[in-house]
Amino acid sequence: KVAEEHPDEIWCDSLKLGNLQLVSKLKNPSDSCSVDVSTVWWEGTGSKESRIITACEFTVSLWKSLDNWQWRKVYTWHFTEIPVLQIIPLWDTCNLVCVALGHLEIREIRLLFCSDDDECLKQSLVKSGNIKAVLGLRHKRLVCSNGTLHDHQVDLMTFSGSGRSKEKRTLMSPEETILAFAEVQGMQDALLGTTLMSNIVIWNLKTGQLLKKMQIGNSYQASICHKAYSDMGLLFVVLSHPHGKEIESMGSPIFRLIAINPKTALSVDVRPYSLPQGHTGRFLDGEVKDNLAAAVLTSGTIAVWDLFLGHCTALLLPNSDGNWSFVKWSGTDSCLLAGQKNGSVFVYSY
Amino acid sequence: CSESDLGPISLNWFEELTSEAPP
């Protein structure tokens, strides 16, 4: 009877934490502001294991797993001049990770690794300039777009196993600012991007060709692409709209799934992913992995959606330590890594 | 999603667009 009278209230209560279970907490004692978290495969004394990597303003730290979901900080890379903005994981690599450094925009991308000979921490400059978007891809590759309208360039870099050398090739530029890149699940040679002028662009990574530039309408202005899936001749793309206006009839969609026919460049809305009633906020940071999307909202809450089910499956409200400021899916298992500016990272199993 | 909304669908769109795009 209560559920009938107050369906939204009951649903929200059951949503809090939802499918998430807290398994571990890392506390970075550094005084500086935490900015990002990710996971990386790391090979130490003969065994390959998943480790957590955290970024503060001027340090990046690697955490080794101990027994009972405890973590110990084992390495820290230090940066002196430009602050760290984000971690860029290279998903199927071992002992390699990239970071983006800059103030408001990315100025440098650096590769972090550990020397084989003396196990010393190393870092090397991969790219510098006015970098607009970057993404780590499978097979030790990284794509980034840089420059202004007149000298705009899209570079694809492939690293060697040790990270010491790299091979660079240029992808054809769409001649406008790229806001984000996304890999296409089910089509490993395809790369997708969203642009400032509401276009979705597709490249062939093998040939470097720009295959299509598709207008997706004004309601999608400044969209960020997170993930794309190729199925039955269509591209299904998950977008977020950090600067989007609220559409009353749809509530406040944080993510949106659209279907595009790449042959005709026609697209349709498939599904909005909105917050449950009683919750508000705009997209601040987020990530999509397989069928799960997670976002930190301006309200300081983290929300999780199952893209197949179509609704929010978990809410992490701000805790006594404060608001959430970044969220990532673990690349190596089904864990959610939720971070706060004060250096706390909470690991939730999903 | 139907062909009336999205136009003719091709399962080989990636190969077809690659052969049509400038090298």
Interface residues (C-beta under 8 A of the other chain):
Chain A: M172 M187 D189 A190 I202 N204 T207 Q209 L210 L211 K212 S230 M232 G233 L234 A259 I260 N261 P262 K263 T264 L266 S267 V268 V270
Chain B: C1 D5 L6 G7 P8 I9 S10 L11 W13 F14 E16 L17 T18 A21 P22 P23
